[in-house]
Amino acid sequence: MTSNIFETDLPKTAANHVALSPISFIERAASVYPDYTAVVHGDVRRTWAETFERVKRMANALAKRGIGPGRTVSAMLANTPEMFELHFAVPMTGGVLNTINTRLDADTVGYILNHGEADIFMVDPEFVEIAKGAVARSGRDLLVVDVPDAMYEGDNAPIGATTYDALLREGEAGEAYWKPDDEWAAISLNYTSGTTGDPKGVVYHHRGAYLNALSNAHDWGMQPHPVYLWTLPMFHCNGWCYCWTLAALAGTAVCLRAVREKPILDLMRREKVTHFCGAPIVLNTLATAPDALKKDLPVPIHAMTAAAPPPAAVIKRVEAMGITVTHTYGLTETYGPAVVCAWKAAWNDLSDDERAAKKARQGVRYTVLEDIMVADPDTMEPVPHDGATIGEIFFRGNNVMRGYLKNPAANAAAFRNGWFASGDLAVMHEDNYIEIKDRSKDIIISGGENISSIEIESVLYRNPRISEAAVVARPDERWGETPCAFIVLKPGEVMTQDEVIAYCRQNMAKFKAPKTVIFEDLPKTSTGKVQKYVLRQKARRMNES
């Protein structure tokens, strides 16, 4: 680099250049707002000062047990205060936090423990049976730590060599803890769902965690000291980075073990909840709850939804409860949400249906995302901004993962010409808002025509008798594939296959209407995302019988 006056005698020093890390958020919260409530869980209420004290003790205890840079602490926990604390304690050793999906089977969890080279495994009592089998399958010599929870109503026996509280007592809060010299240092390890093979380990760094946590607050318009209800699993993309966001804002984390309508609505009233996140199924759960449970909710409540495009009809119903919905989009590989449907004042005057349709779009890039592109995946040429031409979504920025752990082939496929390829198909509208049309594998090609399963689902959700819907391709000898709809009706409602098909034909091009309709519950992940691969398998098996 050619020297100039601004590169002379103006070096980086410890005074003017510090590696970014969300560790600094909890330090500030405890220093500035020590008496503010940080965590609520049943009868447990702790301040930021108390939480920081526990975090420092746990970090010191983990360090004494050998956790440091390059070492992994895995956790299979519900949304509890301990899970929240580990998002700070593990990084404060230099170690990497691996939060595991609590709905996985023992074989998959065992693979994750082995692949991520876990040294310590924190286990909630609800998941001890899966954890026991996973440890055996991992082949690793692990320190298993039981994390009891008074809110757990079961009676599973502990399996660990010690407990979280006992480990906590080993630590000293006054000892120095680790902070990164290089913000590229790994902070967490999250595994993708692995529906087409072994799950891939997604590595986050301190810089990305710091920036996405701040962008969560900025792009959602969160004010200081929010009261946040954990309807989103903390294991999912580290709770979309909201553990760190809450520390940055000195907010309150209201913990919740299970997503059920009554506990959610009761906590909203009792704790005066201001924000919550979740998949569209969480919104639908609230929208279809008995009216008696919805009374006297605090106003305003803000909901952030992602994981799948929320049908406009669902957005319309939940906003009628006084809950304002913000739609976001992202992947495990982008630290959770990285695109937001930024709202414009001019849209306030639209009709309810028009406003809901706007909110169903994925939107524009997060403030900290450098760029987003919808392009032809072969040529990398951006598609026209016409709201019609479908391309693949590509990301670039600091909130894109470091890469997949021990998987150079997957990294080579995902990173192309300076972009991360999402595998999601979308259009780009004239106003630069993107709208997902499908996953690459979810496009239905029938008679040479591309049919968006999401378009069919949006029509189905507008039917007042339908509660949930998911559409996949069913192999067809003549057409190649045809749409197959799996539907859950609202309680007390009745519909036939012919009625559903007729309804769809009245509301979309006839060739797009489902040819098969199945009435049954939808299989879902722990975050409420419909497991379409399971439905695709069912649709294929129909042709084999």
C-alpha positions in Angstrom: 0.0 0.0 0.0 1.3 3.4 -0.9 2.1 5.5 2.1 0.2 8.8 2.6 -0.2 11.3 5.4 -3.1 9.3 6.9 -1.0 6.2 7.1 1.9 8.0 8.8 2.3 8.0 12.6 -1.3 6.9 13.1 -1.0 3.3 14.1 -3.6 0.9 15.6 -3.2 0.7 19.3 -5.1 -0.8 22.2 -6.6 2.6 22.7 -8.2 3.0 19.3 -8.7 -0.5 17.9 -10.4 -3.3 19.9 -11.6 -6.7 18.5 -15.4 -6.7 18.4 -17.0 -9.3 20.7 -20.5 -9.6 22.3 -18.6 -10.2 25.6 -18.4 -6.4 25.8 -22.3 -6.2 25.8 -22.7 -8.0 29.1 -19.8 -6.1 30.7 -21.6 -2.8 29.9 -25.1 -4.1 31.0 -23.7 -5.1 34.3 -21.8 -1.9 34.8 -24.4 0.6 33.7 -27.6 -1.2 34.6 -26.6 -3.6 37.4 -30.0 -3.6 39.1 -32.1 -4.1 35.9 -33.7 -7.5 35.5 -31.7 -9.7 33.1 -33.4 -13.1 33.4 -36.9 -14.4 34.5 -37.7 -18.0 34.8 -40.5 -19.2 37.0 -39.5 -18.0 40.5 -36.0 -17.1 39.4 -35.4 -13.4 38.8 -31.8 -12.2 38.4 -30.3 -8.8 37.7 -27.6 -8.0 35.2 -25.0 -7.8 38.0 -26.0 -11.2 39.3 -26.0 -12.7 35.9 -22.6 -11.3 35.0 -21.3 -12.7 38.3 -22.5 -16.2 37.5 -21.2 -15.9 33.9 -17.7 -15.0 35.1 -17.7 -17.8 37.6 -18.8 -20.3 35.0 -16.2 -19.1 32.5 -13.5 -19.5 35.2 -14.8 -23.0 36.1 -14.8 -24.1 32.4 -11.3 -22.7 32.0 -10.1 -24.8 35.0 -11.6 -27.8 33.2 -9.5 -27.1 30.1 -11.8 -25.1 28.0 -10.1 -22.5 25.9 -9.5 -21.5 22.2 -10.2 -24.4 19.9 -12.2 -26.4 22.5 -16.0 -27.0 22.3 -18.7 -27.0 24.9 -21.9 -28.6 23.6 -25.3 -27.9 25.2 -28.6 -29.7 24.7 -30.8 -27.4 26.8 -34.3 -25.9 26.9 -34.7 -22.1 27.1 -33.4 -21.7 30.6 -31.2 -19.1 32.4 -28.2 -21.5 32.2 -28.5 -21.7 28.4 -28.6 -17.9 28.3 -25.5 -17.6 30.6 -23.5 -20.1 28.4 -23.7 -17.7 25.5 -21.3 -15.5 27.4 -19.4 -17.9 29.7 -18.1 -20.2 26.9 -16.9 -17.3 24.7 -15.2 -15.8 27.8 -12.9 -18.8 27.9 -12.0 -18.6 24.2 -14.0 -21.8 23.7 -16.8 -22.4 21.2 -20.4 -22.9 22.2 -22.3 -25.7 20.3 -26.0 -25.5 21.0 -27.8 -28.6 19.8 -31.3 -29.0 18.4 -33.3 -30.7 21.2 -35.5 -32.6 18.8 -32.6 -34.5 17.1 -32.2 -38.3 17.6 -29.3 -39.9 19.5 -27.4 -40.9 16.3 -27.4 -37.3 15.0 -26.5 -35.8 18.3 -23.7 -38.3 18.7 -22.4 -37.3 15.2 -22.4 -33.7 16.3 -20.6 -34.3 19.5 -17.9 -36.3 17.6 -17.6 -34.0 14.6 -17.5 -30.8 16.7 -15.0 -32.5 19.1 -17.0 -31.6 22.2 -15.1 -31.7 25.5 -18.1 -30.9 27.8 -21.8 -31.7 27.2 -24.4 -29.8 29.2 -27.7 -31.7 29.3 -31.3 -30.7 30.4 -33.2 -33.4 32.3 -35.8 -33.5 29.6 -33.3 -34.8 27.0 -31.2 -37.2 29.1 -32.3 -40.4 27.3 -31.3 -38.9 23.9 -28.1 -37.5 25.4 -27.1 -40.8 27.0 -27.4 -42.6 23.6 -25.6 -39.7 21.9 -22.6 -39.9 24.2 -22.2 -43.6 23.6 -22.4 -43.1 19.9 -19.9 -40.2 19.9 -17.0 -42.3 21.1 -15.7 -39.3 23.0 -14.6 -39.1 26.6 -16.9 -36.3 27.6 -17.6 -34.5 30.8 -21.4 -34.6 31.0 -23.0 -31.9 33.1 -26.6 -32.1 34.3 -28.5 -28.8 34.2 -31.5 -29.3 36.5 -34.6 -27.0 36.0 -37.3 -26.5 38.6 -39.7 -25.8 35.7 -39.2 -29.3 34.3 -42.1 -31.5 35.4 -40.6 -34.9 34.5 -38.6 -37.3 36.7 -35.7 -38.4 34.5 -32.6 -39.5 36.4 -29.4 -37.4 36.0 -26.7 -38.9 33.9 -23.8 -36.4 34.4 -20.6 -36.6 36.5 -21.5 -33.2 38.0 -24.2 -30.5 37.8 -24.2 -26.9 36.5 -24.4 -25.5 40.0 -21.6 -27.7 41.3 -19.5 -26.6 38.3 -20.4 -23.0 39.0 -19.1 -23.3 42.6 -15.7 -24.3 41.2 -15.3 -20.9 39.5 -14.0 -17.6 40.8 -15.8 -14.4 39.6 -12.8 -12.2 40.3 -10.3 -14.0 37.9 -9.4 -12.6 34.5 -11.3 -14.0 31.6 -10.5 -14.3 27.9 -11.3 -11.7 25.2 -10.3 -12.0 21.6 -7.3 -10.4 20.1 -8.7 -11.3 16.7 -12.5 -10.9 16.1 -12.3 -13.6 13.5 -12.0 -16.1 16.4 -14.8 -18.7 16.5 -17.5 -18.1 19.0 -20.1 -20.7 18.2 -20.8 -23.8 16.2 -24.4 -24.5 14.9 -25.4 -27.5 12.8 -27.8 -27.4 9.9 -30.7 -29.8 9.9 -29.0 -32.4 7.8 -32.1 -33.5 5.9 -30.0 -34.6 2.9 -27.1 -36.2 4.8 -24.9 -35.5 7.8 -25.6 -32.1 9.3 -23.0 -29.4 8.5 -21.3 -27.5 11.2 -21.6 -23.7 10.7 -18.9 -21.7 12.4 -19.6 -18.1 13.7 -17.0 -15.5 14.7 -17.0 -12.8 17.4 -17.3 -10.0 14.8 -20.3 -11.4 13.1 -22.1 -12.2 16.4 -21.4 -8.6 17.6 -22.6 -7.0 14.5 -25.7 -9.1 13.9 -26.7 -8.6 17.5 -26.6 -4.8 17.0 -28.4 -5.1 13.7 -31.2 -7.1 15.3 -31.9 -4.1 17.6 -31.4 -1.4 14.9 -33.4 -3.1 12.1 -36.3 -4.0 14.4 -36.3 -0.6 16.1 -35.8 -2.0 19.6 -35.5 0.5 22.3 -33.3 -0.1 25.4 -34.6 -2.5 28.1 -37.0 -4.6 26.0 -38.8 -7.5 27.7 -38.2 -10.4 25.4 -40.1 -13.7 25.5 -38.1 -16.8 24.4 -40.6 -18.4 22.1 -37.6 -19.0 19.8 -35.2 -21.8 20.8 -31.9 -20.4 22.0 -30.2 -23.3 20.3 -31.4 -22.0 16.9 -28.6 -19.8 15.4 -27.8 -18.9 19.0 -31.4 -17.6 19.4 -30.9 -15.5 16.2 -28.2 -13.7 18.2 -30.8 -12.3 20.6 -29.0 -13.5 23.7 -26.3 -11.0 22.7 -28.8 -8.4 21.6 -30.5 -8.4 25.0 -27.2 -7.8 26.7 -26.5 -4.9 24.3 -29.8 -3.3 25.3 -29.8 -4.4 28.9 -33.1 -6.1 28.3 -35.0 -8.9 30.1 -34.9 -12.5 28.9 -38.2 -14.2 29.9 -37.4 -17.9 29.6 -40.0 -20.4 28.3 -39.5 -24.2 28.2 -42.3 -25.0 25.7 -44.2 -23.1 23.1 -47.9 -23.4 24.1 -50.6 -20.8 23.7 -51.6 -20.4 27.4 -48.0 -20.0 28.9 -47.1 -17.6 26.1 -50.1 -15.3 26.6 -49.9 -15.6 30.4 -46.3 -14.5 30.4 -47.0 -11.7 28.0 -49.5 -10.3 30.5 -47.5 -11.0 33.7 -44.1 -9.7 32.5 -45.4 -7.0 30.1 -43.5 -8.6 27.2 -42.6 -6.2 24.4 -40.9 -8.6 21.9 -40.8 -12.2 20.8 -39.6 -14.2 17.8 -40.6 -17.4 16.1 -41.6 -19.3 13.0 -45.0 -18.6 11.4 -46.5 -21.5 13.4 -45.9 -19.5 16.6 -48.0 -16.7 15.2 -50.6 -19.1 14.0 -50.7 -20.7 17.5 -51.6 -17.3 19.0 -54.0 -16.3 16.2 -56.0 -19.5 16.7 -56.0 -19.4 20.6 -59.3 -19.1 22.4 -60.4 -15.5 22.6 -60.5 -15.7 26.4 -56.7 -16.2 26.5 -56.1 -13.1 24.4 -57.6 -10.5 26.7 -55.7 -7.7 28.2 -52.4 -8.2 26.4 -49.8 -5.4 26.8 -49.5 -2.9 23.9 -47.5 -2.8 21.9 -46.1 -6.3 21.4 -43.6 -6.8 18.5 -43.2 -10.1 16.8 -40.3 -11.1 14.5 -41.0 -14.1 12.3 -38.9 -16.1 9.9 -38.0 -19.7 9.0 -40.7 -19.7 6.2 -42.7 -17.0 4.5 -45.7 -16.3 6.7 -48.9 -16.4 4.7 -50.5 -13.0 4.5 -53.7 -14.3 6.1 -51.8 -15.4 9.2 -50.1 -11.9 9.5 -53.5 -10.3 9.2 -55.0 -12.4 12.0 -52.2 -12.0 14.5 -52.0 -8.2 13.9 -55.7 -8.0 14.7 -54.6 -9.1 18.3 -52.5 -6.0 18.6 -49.2 -7.7 17.7 -47.1 -6.0 15.1 -45.3 -8.4 12.8 -41.9 -7.9 11.3 -40.9 -10.4 8.7 -37.2 -11.4 8.4 -35.2 -14.0 6.5 -31.9 -15.7 6.9 -30.2 -19.0 7.3 -28.0 -20.7 9.9 -25.1 -19.6 7.7 -26.0 -15.9 8.2 -26.3 -15.9 12.0 -30.1 -16.1 11.6 -32.0 -13.1 10.3 -30.0 -11.0 7.8 -32.9 -9.6 5.6 -35.8 -7.6 7.0 -39.1 -6.4 5.5 -38.3 -2.8 6.5 -41.6 -1.0 6.8 -42.4 2.3 5.0 -44.9 4.9 6.3 -46.6 5.0 2.9 -47.8 1.4 3.4 -49.8 2.4 6.5 -52.7 3.6 4.3 -53.0 0.3 2.4 -55.9 -2.1 3.0 -55.3 -4.9 5.5 -54.8 -7.4 2.8 -52.4 -5.2 0.9 -50.4 -4.5 4.1 -50.2 -8.2 4.9 -49.0 -9.0 1.4 -46.2 -6.4 1.8 -45.2 -7.9 5.2 -45.0 -11.4 3.6 -42.1 -10.3 1.5 -38.6 -11.0 2.9 -37.4 -7.5 2.3 -34.0 -5.8 2.2 -30.6 -6.5 3.7 -29.8 -6.0 7.3 -27.8 -2.8 8.1 -24.7 -4.9 8.7 -25.1 -7.1 5.7 -22.8 -5.8 3.0 -24.9 -6.8 0.0 -27.6 -9.2 -1.2 -28.2 -10.3 -4.8 -30.8 -12.4 -6.6 -29.0 -13.9 -9.6 -28.8 -16.7 -12.1 -26.8 -19.3 -10.2 -24.9 -20.4 -13.3 -23.9 -17.0 -14.7 -24.0 -15.0 -11.5 -25.8 -12.3 -13.4 -28.4 -10.4 -11.3 -32.0 -10.9 -12.4 -34.2 -7.9 -13.5 -36.0 -6.1 -10.7 -39.3 -7.0 -12.1 -40.9 -9.1 -9.3 -41.2 -12.0 -11.7 -37.8 -13.4 -12.8 -36.7 -16.1 -10.4 -33.0 -16.4 -9.3 -31.0 -17.6 -6.3 -30.3 -15.4 -3.3 -26.7 -14.6 -2.6 -25.2 -12.9 0.5 -22.0 -11.0 1.2 -21.0 -9.5 4.5 -19.6 -9.8 8.0 -22.7 -11.7 9.2 -22.0 -14.6 6.8 -20.4 -17.7 8.5 -16.7 -18.4 8.5 -17.6 -21.7 6.8 -18.6 -25.3 7.3 -16.4 -27.1 9.9 -14.1 -29.8 8.3 -16.0 -29.6 5.0 -14.0 -28.0 2.2 -16.2 -29.5 -0.5 -19.3 -27.8 1.0 -17.4 -24.6 1.4 -16.3 -24.6 -2.2 -19.9 -25.1 -3.3 -21.3 -22.5 -1.0 -18.8 -19.7 -1.6 -18.8 -18.5 -5.2 -17.1 -15.4 -6.7 -17.1 -13.6 -3.4 -20.7 -14.5 -2.6 -22.5 -17.1 -0.3 -25.1 -19.1 -2.2 -28.2 -19.6 -0.1 -30.0 -22.3 -2.2 -33.2 -20.2 -1.9 -35.1 -19.0 -5.0 -36.6 -15.5 -5.1 -37.6 -12.5 -7.2 -36.3 -9.0 -6.8 -39.0 -6.3 -6.8 -38.6 -2.9 -8.4 -38.2 -1.3 -4.9 -35.3 -3.7 -4.1 -37.3 -6.0 -1.8 -36.8 -9.7 -2.3 -39.5 -12.2 -2.1 -38.8 -15.9 -1.8 -40.6 -18.2 -4.2 -39.1 -21.5 -3.0 -36.1 -23.5 -1.9 -34.4 -24.9 -5.0 -35.6 -28.4 -4.2 -39.2 -27.2 -3.4 -40.0 -25.9 -6.9 -42.6 -28.2 -8.5 -42.0 -28.8 -12.2 -45.2 -30.0 -13.7 -45.5 -30.5 -17.4 -42.5 -28.3 -17.9 -44.0 -25.5 -15.8 -42.4 -24.2 -12.6 -45.0 -24.1 -9.8 -44.1 -22.4 -6.5 -45.3 -24.4 -3.5 -45.3 -21.2 -1.4 -47.8 -19.6 -3.8 -50.2 -22.5 -3.3 -49.7 -22.4 0.4 -50.5 -18.7 0.6 -53.8 -19.3 -1.2 -54.7 -22.2 1.1 -54.0 -20.1 4.2 -56.5 -17.6 3.1 -59.3 -20.2 3.4 -61.1 -19.6 6.7 -61.4 -23.3 7.4 -57.7 -24.1 7.0 -55.3 -23.8 9.9 -52.1 -25.0 8.4 -50.9 -26.1 4.9 -47.8 -27.4 3.2 -47.3 -28.3 -0.4 -44.7 -30.6 -2.0 -44.2 -32.3 -5.3 -45.7 -35.8 -5.9 -44.1 -37.8 -8.7 -46.5 -38.2 -11.6 -46.0 -40.5 -14.6 -47.6 -38.1 -17.1 -46.7 -34.6 -15.7 -43.4 -35.5 -14.0 -44.6 -33.9 -10.8 -47.9 -32.5 -9.4 -48.6 -30.5 -6.3 -49.6 -32.5 -3.2 -51.1 -30.5 -0.3 -51.0 -31.6 3.3 -53.6 -29.7 5.3 -54.7 -29.2 8.9 -58.2 -27.9 9.4 -59.4 -25.7 12.2 -61.2 -27.4 15.0 -64.7 -28.3 14.0 -64.2 -27.6 10.3 -64.8 -30.2 7.5 -63.5 -30.1 3.9 -63.1 -32.7 1.2 -60.2 -33.1 -1.2 -62.5 -31.9 -4.0 -63.5 -28.8 -2.1 -59.9 -27.9 -1.5 -58.9 -28.4 -5.1 -62.0 -26.4 -6.3 -61.1 -23.6 -4.0 -57.5 -23.4 -5.3 -58.7 -23.4 -8.9 -60.9 -20.4 -8.2 -57.9 -18.5 -6.7 -55.0 -19.3 -9.0 -54.1 -20.7 -12.4 -55.8 -24.1 -12.6 -52.6 -25.9 -13.5 -51.1 -24.8 -10.2 -53.8 -26.3 -8.1 -53.0 -29.4 -6.0 -53.9 -32.7 -7.6 -53.7 -34.5 -4.2 -54.9 -33.4 -0.8 -54.0 -35.1 2.5 -55.6 -34.1 5.8 -53.1 -34.8 8.7 -50.8 -33.0 11.2 -47.6 -31.4 9.7 -44.2 -32.7 10.9 -42.2 -29.8 12.2 -38.7 -28.9 13.5 -38.3 -27.5 17.0 -38.4 -24.0 15.6 -41.8 -24.7 14.0 -40.5 -25.1 10.4 -42.4 -27.7 8.4 -40.2 -30.7 7.6 -41.0 -30.8 3.9 -38.6 -33.6 3.3 -40.8 -35.8 5.4 -43.8 -34.8 3.3 -41.9 -35.4 0.1 -41.1 -38.9 1.2 -44.8 -39.5 2.0 -45.8 -38.1 -1.4 -43.3 -40.5 -3.1 -44.6 -43.5 -1.2 -48.1 -42.9 -2.4 -47.0 -43.9 -5.9 -45.4 -47.1 -4.5 -48.6 -48.4 -2.9 
